[in-house]
C-alpha cells in the first residue's frame, strides 16, 4: 500500500512539474511576442499591424540583391555571352515581376501567408504538400547559402569550413528569430552595402577593358553555348520558390500599391542589379575558365584587390549580404512549417536553422545548378494554379474542403511537361513551360468539372 501511494505521489509531482514547465514556456513565448511582435502564422495580419511601403520594400529589396545573384549573372554570361545573358535577365525578371506581383496582391488583399493561401487552393489538408514542399526547398536554399558563406570565408581567411558555417548559420538564425522586423533591418543594411561595393566591382573590372569588349563578350565556349531557354530558367528559378511564397511578405503591405512597389524593388530592380555586377565582372575579365564559386566572384574580386579597408568591408559584406538571403529563406521555411505543425515561427526557425547548418556543413551548395533545375520543374505550377484559382475561377473563396484533387492533377501535368522539356527540348524554358501547362490544365479541368456538375444537376 505504501509503495502504491509513493508511486501516485511521484506521478502527481511529475504531472504538476510538466504543467509548470509548459506554463513557463508559454509565458516565455508571450514575452517574446510582446517584445518582438506577433508573426501571425495562423491568421490574417490585421490592418493595424501592416507595415509601411518603405519597410515592405526593404524586406524584398534585401533578398535578391546578393552575391548568389552575381554568381548567377557570371554563369549566364559565361554560358551565353553578354548580350544573350542580358536579354535572359531582362525577360526573366519581367516575368518574375508579373508572377510574384500577382501572388503578392492576393497576400495583401487577404493578409494571409502562403500556407493559409495554399489551404484555400489545395485544401485544408492538401496544402501540406504544397507548403511543406516549398518550405523544405527554402530550407535547402538556407543551407546552400550558408554553405557558400562558410566556403568563401574559409577559402579567403583560411578558417575551418565547418566552424565558419556553424557561426554564420547561428548568426542567420538570430536575424530570422527577430521576425519581419529583422528582415527589414538586414535589408536596410545589406542593400546599400551591395550597391556601393557592387558598383565599385563593376566599374573597377570594366576599367580594365572597354565597354565594347564587354558587350561583345561571346561566352566561355562559343561552340557549346547555353540554350536561351536554359538561361531564362536559371533567372526565373533563382527566386521562383521565394517568389511563390511572396504572400509571407506581401501580407504585411498596407495596400496594393505598396505590394507592387515592393515586388518591383526586387524584380526587376534588385535581381538585375546583382546579376549585372557578376556579368560585367566576368565579361570584363574574360577568364576562360572562370569559377563563380571559387575566387572569380564579387567577394573574391574584392579580396584580390588587397586593399586593407576593402578586405575588412568584404568580410562584413559577405556575412551581411548572405545573412539577408539566408534569413529570408529561413523565415519562409519556418512560417510554412509552423502552420503545418501548429507551432510558432520563431521556434521552427531555431529547429530548422539547426538542421540547415548540418546540411550546409555537408557541402550541399555544390549542387547549385542542379538545384535551380529542380526548382524550375516543380515550383512554377503551384503559383500558376493559385493565380488562376484566385483571379479567374474562385475569386474570394475561402478554406472550404480538405482536398482539392484538380489542383494536384494540374500540378503534376505542369511538372511532367517541364521534365520532358528539360530532357527533350532544352532550348525551351522548363520554368515557363511548367507554369503555363499547370495553369492551363487547372483552368480546363475547372471548366470541365463545372460543366459536368451542371449537367448532373439538370438531370436530377
Secondary structure, DSSP 4 states (H G I P E B T S, - for coil): -HHHHHHHHHHHHHHHHHHHHHHHHHHHHHHHHHHH----SSSPPPGGG-B-HHHHHHHHHHHHSSHHHHHHHHHHHHHH-HHHHHHHHHHHHHHHHHHHHHHHHHHHHH---HHHHHHHHH-TTTHHHHHHHHHHHHHHHHHHHHHHHHHHHHHHH---HHHHHHHHHHHHHHHHHH-HHHHHHHHHHHHHHHHHHHHHHHHHHHTTS-HHHHHT---S-TTSPPPHHHHHHHHHHTSHHHHHTTHHHHTTBSSHHHHHHHHHIIIIIIHHHHHHHHHHHHHHHT-TT--TTTTSSHHHHHHHTT-HHHHHHHHHHHHHHHHHHHHHHHHHHHHHHHHHTT--HHHHHHHHHHHHHHHHTTTGGGGHHHHHHHHHHHTHHHHHHHHHIIIII-TT-----S--HHHHHHHHHHHHHHHHHHHH-TTS-HHHHHHHHHHHHHHHHHHHHHHHHHHHHHH-
